[in-house]
Amino acid sequence: MIEIPLQGDGGRDVLQLHLEFVADAADGGHGWTLGFALDLPTLGPLQGELHLREPRLSVRLWAAQAETAQRLERQFTALRQRLAACGVLLDQLSCQVGLPQPPGRHSAVLLQATA
């Protein structure tokens, strides 16, 4: 786990990152999982998980505030287009209002560490 201090116009926060290499013994495949958590004054608490198993990517985001989730979702079309242009197949791209509940979520564990 890595913590990166951030300074913005509205205050300070720590970006928490957890990067994990994942191997699937059943089919011999492998990939990466990136979990993150941060709480920016202008957006509120955010968490996310990205699962990359080339060329496939799944992205799940959680925002504590409904307005933040809507702001993120407005960017989804542009993000889909950019990923497709890079040859990445997007299996899932979602943003839910509320934060994920432990256990089993890397990002949920990350945010608990700062509470």
DADA-V482737 format. One record per helix or strand of 3 or more residues. SS is the DSSP state (H for helix, E for strand). FROM is the first residue (numbers start at 1). TO is the last residue. If there is no record, write none. Layout:
BEGIN
SS_FROM_TO, SS_FROM_TO
END
This chain:
BEGIN
E_2_8, E_11_23, E_30_40, E_44_53, E_56_63, H_66_73, H_76_85, E_89_97, H_106_114
END
